[in-house]
């Protein structure tokens, strides 16, 4: 086996190994509303929490059209605005979630060529037995203060904790 073949084989194995790690959820587009004649839209995605079965979040965000990008420049970036609503959509079963104050990343999607991402975090509020979902924009610099939260109360619900209730 040649050196280049070994390197290619090792790189392929590493890629397979990395892709098998736990990754944030994938979004499924469920709505699209045109807001002007420039092709700008508000997209609505359904995001199922990969570690909390029975919870679905709907995230709405602005998607710039080609004409708007050509007119205003800044071709590779979308605004930081987003909204979120999370609800119980089935029996709740909670897997191995992060119980720290910064929680887990549930979903992450690029909003620019390199620097900006739309992110959904899940945080467990133990004192109030509630799951908190936060959507915000992460940037390398000039972080955005635009954010939205949604909560899913667990009080009084029949919730299964795979590793036992914390």
C-alpha positions, 0 to 999 in steps of 0.5 A: 500500500502506497503512502498516499493510499495509507494517508487517504485511508487514515483520513477516511477513518478519522472522518467516519469516527468524527461523524459518529460522535453525538452531533446537534439535531438537524432541522426540518424546514416546515414553513416559508413566508415571503416578506417582500419582492426582493426574495427575503423570507422568514423560514420556520424549522422544526428541531427535535431535541436529540437528547430529550425525546418528546420535545420539538422546537420551532425556530423562525429566522430571516433568510435574505434573498439574492436581490437583497444581497446584491443591493446591500452587499454583505453577500455571505451573511444573514441577520441575527434575528431568530425566534423560538417556541418549544413544546411537548410533542410526545412522551418525554424521555430525557437522556444524558443531558448536561446539567451545568448552567451553560447546558447543551447545544441542541442545534447549530447552523451557519448564518454566514460564510465563516463567522456566524452561527444560529444556535439553540441551547438547552438548559435544565432549571432544576429548581423549577423542573423546567427545560429552557431553550435559548436561541441566539447568534454566535459570532467570533466578534461583535456578538449579538444581544438578539435572543429568544427563549422558550420553556418546557415545564416538566412539573406534573408530567410523566417524564422518564429520565434515562439516568435517573432524575437529578 
